[in-house]
Amino acid sequence: MAEVNLAKRKEKCENCTKQCNKRQAEDGTNSHHSSEANEEAAEPPQLLLSACLSCEGCLTEEETVSISQQSLEDLHRALALNKKCDASKHKVLVASVCPQSLPFFAVKFGLDISEAARKLCGFLKSLGVQYVFDTTLAAGFSVLESQSEFVQRYRRRSHDSHALPMFTSSCPGWIRYAERVLGSLVTPHICTARSPQQVMGCLIKDYFSKQQKLSPGQLYHFVVAPCFDKKLEAVREEFYNSVLESRDVDCVLTSGQVFGLMEQQKVSVEELDSVPLDHILGESADTELLRHEGRGSEGFLEHVFKHAAKELFGLDVHKITYKTLRNRDFQEVSLERDGETLLQFAAVYGFRNIQTLVHRMKKGRLPYQLVEVLSCPGGCLSGRGQAESDGGRVDKPLVQHMEEAYTSLPVRLPELNPAVHTLYQDWLQGQDSPQSNALLHTGYRPGNHAHPPPPHMQW
């Protein structure tokens, strides 16, 4: 039976690329382009990963069903159940908002990012959501675990060929591509630290549920994210507890979906209550909005770079200077001492740049010890769940305004966050404990049907 399913999935994948080729060929025939565009059309077809994933041609039946539940309709069902008399089916609704989504609402509302967060919280609570958190706290765990893992990998690099380079793991589009297409070339190099979304899922369904004296199944946890691919991450089998029949993240809604719901309900921002976000540790905790270093993502490269410089070489790095290579989405940073390069990291965003990265790796010409990889050009703020215009292209003015809003937030290192230290002790029994390793890490493996794309297909 497994062989039959595998054959069907492979057939779907091959058909997917055939259909993409056919569609692009038809588009080229039916449209009139400038001479520059015609020259580009002579190149191999370009396929955005977002278009590939949204096709769902290679998804298993189980994945298809699970992703279909990642919708506003599923949220409405949970809200509707709470209005019925059967209290045994009522659930506590918890929303977690990614910090990269908040600038979107700030721009749309015409407010500063802190007030926009309070208005968004007010809207979600008006629907019947009981708790609204932001995921910066969870991102702190992801960053700290990534820092620790990199140092461990660096120290065993001489006897472990898979130790370096280390690739970041917070982007589900990149992870899906790595597992299903690149396979064992890349998967052993992927950092095992869970993404902020999935750390937040553990915080809610494990720690928070116990504090509220509820079972994980009594909580409905949804995430507001800038990216459609986060839906794919939420339905991964390792983030489902079959014993408790509960997912760490029950549903992912994009920023655009939530804003669309506000428009559908004709909600006026002025009429919304301004409600402070909740904190996982309760009312006494600091709820000030903060961000991590980096270009509109979670700053994994910068945090790991500074930590490794101090931990491995005793050097304090206060400012990182990026060197742009192919374009703004392919940059590198270096740590040098007495003319010797000690560390060389890269930030690689967008699948054209990722293809260049993989090509260099196959040729054995990859000089980096760590690469921060994101599938969206421009990083998480440019996620297609919030930055796409009606014409299907990235709304560049919107992204620019979101970047300005995001960088207005104050920066705090996760290691200086007292809430992180409290939770390491009270929830995880210390850093590098068995509990910490189980709840903050995962694994990545080549898919059973991993295969390279056709030679004529470029991402």
Secondary structure, DSSP 4 states (H G I P E B T S, - for coil): -HHHHHHHHHHHHHHHHHHHHHHHHHHHHHS---HHHHHHHTSPPB--HHHHHHH-TT--HHHHHHHHTSSHHHHHHHHHHTTSS-GGG--EEEEEE-TTTHHHHHHHHTS-HHHHHHHHHHHHHHHT--EEEETHHHHHHHHHHHHHHHHHHHHTTTT-TTSSSEEP---HHHHHHIIIIIGGGTGGGB--BPPHHHHHHHIIIIIIHHHTT--GGGEEEEEEES-THHHHHHT-GGGEETTTTEESSSEEEEHHHHHHHHHHTT--GGGS---PPP-TT-TTS-----B-SSSSS--HHHHHHHHHHHHHH---------EEEEETTEEEEEEEETTEEEEEEEEEESHHHHHHHHHHHHTT----SEEEEESSTT-GGG-TTTSB-TTSSB-HHHHHHHHHHHHTSPB--GGG-HHHHHHHHHTTSSTT-HHHHHHHB------TT--PPPTT-B-
